[in-house]
């Protein structure tokens, strides 16, 4: 196992900067997920760690050793790719053991490692099959096995589940997490899927345009997003953001939602950081409940149901509030109909306030 440290890491392609001097420490045995939209720099960062991309500035250290100039094979890491990259003419056993053929291990030791790895991954009965005879999930396990068999200090995963169907993705997500719990090896995992990030990571790194916006545990990012991008990217469905203005009323700070005919009382915490009166009130759909009473300090809105999405335990309710669209939720057995006029409420403590100019979080309400 090993820790991985990125210090002021930069990647440029000509005049274009893909990664802007990022700093990150991945602890020994930690499962860290880099998440963000396409083009944010997450895969480029992973490939620099692996040695598949030259760096333009900064340093990469693995287990205390700067590896800027080290070849990929000398970094003691293993990478699992999106397209599996397994050889179609080889059997499962040959694919898993491919990285051992140039080692100085005895044939008996190589065979033992292959069999042990196959058993961990549930592939022991498939060792003589070829990739064309395997399912997508089995091929992905073979790719993971080929990385595992070398006993690397760290695993790097580049969107390994994106080619699988929804059911297989869920299954492989659990298998990779169980594998990490069993082996305790450092993992850096890249995905654009925030559900994968939330369910797998010890810590999540949110990236945008080559910058790191926030690093934290899944619940840190969900409950305390540092900015609008993180607030909307982490959590599904995405957070509702409602335009408002900061005013004083009877000596108290208030966020006035003019267009919706509502207001929310604010504490003084964070208000002094606002760059102007224009703010955004955020509320997650799961906290905005059809028929709920807002209570003191909460938010109450009324609108017309445009679309409903029954999900079993709950129903997502899309509302039109006179030109403003929001998403609320209702208990699974309560399914409003399109065209119904409903009231939704969110309790105090479930609301967020963001600065419209800087997009930074101001406070939790």
ABEGO torsion letter per residue (X at the ends): XBBBBBBGBBBBBEABBABBGBBBBBBBGBBBBBBEBBGAGAAAAAAAAAGABBBABEBBBBGGBBAAABBAAAAGBBBBBAAGGBBAABBAAAAAAAAAAABABBAAAAAAAAAAAAAAAGAAAAAABBAAABBAAAAAAAAAAAAAAAGBABBBBBGAAAABBAAAAAAAAAAAAAAAAAAGBBBBBBBABAAAAAAABABBBBBBGGBBABBBBAAAAAABBABAAAAAABEOBBBBBBBBBBBBBGGBBBBBBAAAGBBBBBBABGAAABAEABBBBBBBAAABBBGBBAEBGBBBBBBBBABBBBAGABBBBBBBBGGBBBBBBBBAABBBBBGBBBBBBBBBGABBBBBAAAGBBABBX
